[in-house]
């Protein structure tokens, strides 16, 4: 019975280590994305705190991506009449808006795995 309890504790500890390593993998991805600042891990390590911090970081990162993609989509839609030859005047401002949106979108490229 005691050996069984020891085995269960060992398995439980190994499971917690794997879960913590998975959280740290998520932290690394979010930190490498450089979209937001992720606070340092508190000591002693607590799953609840780390999970909340990473969930917030993921939410903010996804919102930033959504905002940038919405801006890019709007800029492309604004340029569409010029690209189709339906309009000629005012292209300079639309072109500038499109370039800015493309620039912001390319800043997100480090998020993509290589």
N, C-alpha and C positions, 0 to 999 in steps of 0.2 A: 504494500500500500504506500509506504514512504517513497519507494522508488518511483511509483506511478505519479505521486505528487511532485517529486523532483523533476520528472520528465515533463509534466504539464507546465511547471514553472519555467523550465528551460525553453520549451516551445513558445510560451507566452512572451518571454523576454526577446526571443529571436523575432517573433512577429512584430513586437513593438519597435525593434530596431529597423526592420524592413519598412514599417510604416513611417518612421521618422526619416529614413533615407529617401523615401518617396516624397515626403513633404519638402525635404531639402533640394530635391531635384526640381520641384515646382518653383521653389524660391530662386534657384539658379536661373531658370528660364526667365522669370519675371525680372530679376536683377539685370540679366544680359539684355533684355528688351530695352532697358533704360527709358521706359515711358514714364514711370513714377519712381519715387524713392521708397524702398522697402525698409522699415525699421529693422535694426539688428535683432537677432534672436535673444530672448531673455534667458537668464539663468536663474533658477534651475529650469531646464527645458520642460515646457508644458504643451501638450498636444493641443489643448483648447485655445491657448493664446496664439500659438503658431498657426493653427487652422484659421482663426479669425483674421489674423494679419494677412495671410496669403489669400484668403477669400476676398478681402477688401482690395488687395493689390490686383487680383485677377479681374475683379469687377471694374476697377478704375482703368486698367489696361484695355479691357474690351470696350468700355465706353469711349476711350480715346480713339481706338481703331474705328469704331462706328462713326464718330464725329468726323474723322479725317476722310473716311470713305464717303460719307454724306456730302462733304465739301467737294470732293473730287467728282462725284456724280453730278452735283449741281453745276460745277464748272463745265463739265463735258456737255451737259444739256444746254447751257447758255451758249456754248460754241457751236452747237449743232446747226442752227440756221446759217451761220457763216460757212460751215463746211459743206452744206448742201447748196450754197449759192443763193439762198433766199434773202440774205442781208449782206450789206457791205460796210455800212458806217458803224463805228463803235467797236470795231474788232480789237483795237489796241488794249482796251480795258478788259475785254473778255479773255484775250490772250494772256494778259498779266495774271488774271484770276486763275486761269488754267495752269499756268506755270507755278504759281504759289501752291495750288492744291496738289500738283504732281510732286513738288518739293517736299511737302509735308507727308505725302504718302510714301515717298522713298525713304524718309526717316524711319519708317516702321519696318523696313526690310530686314533689319537684324533679327526680327521676331521669327523669321522663316528659317527652318533648318536647312543646312547646306547639304 
